[in-house]
Amino acid sequence: MTTLIKIGKSHLKLNGETRAWYTFAIPAQAMNLTLRQAVPADIPTLRVLIDASVRGLQAGDYTAAQIEGALQSVYGVDSQLIADGTYFVVESEAAIVGCGGWSKRKTLFGGDRWTSREDALLNPQRDAAKIRAFFVHPKWVRRGIGSMILEACERAAAAAGFTRCEMGATLSGVPLYRARGYVALENLEAPLTNGESLTVVRMEKRTSLKK
């Protein structure tokens, strides 16, 4: 697993809004990567990235029917995360190669089309922040991108007062999250519109987050 060496933070004004821009100094195999907050203009690119990531990386864990059903009803861009300023993209030479975020809302997983969303706000004193919607382009796996985004999410959640994080992880994502200290709590079955179901693993990081 790639270890982050340094993180820097600056701010950039986009479309009238001030957004955080993060830069990481990381090992050579993942050089030239930058992480920033996603903006609405990224949505068309994110849709393409998510489709490529799911089809390219999850075929070993889910059937073709499950993948098609999940792309139609569960996976996708969550525009609320972008509006909240809690969704990140990783770029290499201005091309988005990965994305993921965290949430201060109750929804555990699912994009805009997912019908079981709960947009009520969480209480940092009582609830766990949600780690949400991680996708990496198949050509960019094993370069520390997932870990980079997860580090940024955990730090941002801690800064917002949360001491725990939880997620609905895909079977393909479980190894990364387990390596980063998350433990499996239960398996959930998400019903899909084509009659299939998608196994999602609810995971939690029980240790205190670092600000």
N, C-alpha and C positions, 0 to 999 in steps of 0.2 A: 504494500500500500504506500502511495506517495505521501511524504510528510511535508506539510507547509512550513516554510522557513520564515516568511515575513508577510505581513499584510499592511497595505497602506490604504487610506480612505481620503477621497476628495469629493467635491460636489460639482455637479454640472447642471445647468438649466436647460431642460428640454420641453418644448411645447408649453412654456410658461410655468413649468413645475421644476422644483429643485430635486434632483435625484442623486443618490449616493453612487459613487463609482469606486470600485475596489480593485486594487492591483496586488497580485501575489508574486513573490519571488519563490520559485519552486525548482525542483531538480530539472536537469537538462531534457529529460524525456517529455516534459510537459511545458517547455518554455514557450514564450510568446502567447500565453493565454491571459485574457483579462476577464474580470467578472464585473457586471454592472446590474443595476435594477432594470427589469424589463419595462417597456413602454407599449402603449396600444399599437404603435406602428410595427411592432415585432410580431404581432399575432399571425399574419399570413405565413411568415417564415417558421414560426413555432408549430403551426399545424403540419407543415411538411416534415419538420424534424421529428415530431411525435410519431407520425405514421411510419417513418423510416426506422426509428428506434424500436418501436413495438414489433414491426415485422421482422426486423433484422436480429433482435436480441432476445425475443421471448418465445421463439418457435420451439426451443428445447424444453419449455416448461408448460406451454399451453397448446391445445390443438388449433388447427387452422380455423375451425368454427368458433372457438372461444376468442381468438384474436380478432376475427371479423366482427363478432358481436360486441366485444369490448371497445373497438374503435368506433362503433356506431352509437354506443350508449354510455360508456364509462370514461374512457380515455379522451383527452382533448384539452384545449386551453381553458383555464379557469380565469376568466376576465376579472373576477373579484380580487384575486390575488394581485393582479397587476394594478388594479385601482387602489388597493391597500398599500402598495409599495413594498410587498413582501415576496415578490417573485424575481428571480435572477436569471440572467443568461451569461454563458461563457462564450467568448469570441476568440477566434484566431484570425488575425488579419481581416477583421470586420465581418467574418462569417460566423454565424451562431452555430456552435457545435455541441452545446449542452444547455439544459435548463432545469430549474427546480426552485422550490421556495418553501416558505413556512407560513403558517396562518394563525391568527388570533381569533379565528371563528371555529364553530363546532364541526363543520364538515371534515370527515376523516380522509376521504378520497373522492375523486371524480371531477370531470370538467363541467363546462356550462350545460351540457346535455344530460348530465346525471340527475335523475329525479329525486334522489334521496339526500339532497343537500340541506344543510342546516347553517344558515348564515348568522345566527345569533353569536354575539361576542363571548369569548371565554373570560374567565376570571383568573388572572395569573397567580393569585394566592391559592387557588384551589385546583385549577385545571392544568393540563399539559398542553403546550403549544403543539400544533400539528405540522409535521414535515410533509410536504405535498409535491406531487407531480414532477418527479425526477425523470429526465430523459436525456440520453446521450446518443449522438449519432454513431452508428455501428463502426464507422471508420476511425472514431476517436476514443474508443474504449481503452481502459487500462493506461490512461495518462494522468490519472489523479483528478479528473474533472468532477466526478461525483463527490469525492472527498472535499474538493475545493468548495463546492456549493453547500455541502452539508456543514462545513466549518462556518461559512458565512451565515447560514440559517440559524445555527445554534447560538452564535454570538449575538445575532440580532434579537432572537427570542429572549436571551438572557438580559439584554439591555432593556427589553420591554417588561422585565419583571418575572418572566417564567423560569421555573427551576427544573421542569421536566419537559420532555418532548415525546410525542407518540406519532405513529404513522400507520397507514394501511399499505404495507409493502407488497409488491408483486413477488411471486416465487423467484423471479430472476434477480430481484434486488436484495433479497434476504442476506446473501453472503456479505455484501458491502456493509449493510447496517449492523449485522452481528459483529463484524470486525471493528466497527466504530462504537461498540459498547451497548447496542440495543439488544433487548431480549424479547423473544416471542411470547405473547400473552394468550392469543387464541387465533384460530383460523376462521375467517368469515367467507361466506359464499354470496357474491354479488350477482343477482339475477340479470341476465342480458336480454335484450329485446328479441333475439332470435331463438330463445328457448334454452340457451346454454347458461352456464353459470361460471363465474370467475373466482378462483380461490385467491383471497387476499389475507395476508398475515398481519394482524395487529401487533405492533412492536412498540416498546417503550424504552427510553433511556432513563433509568432511575437515579443515576448520580446527578449531583448538582451541575448545572451548566456553567461554563466560564464566560464572564463578560468580556 
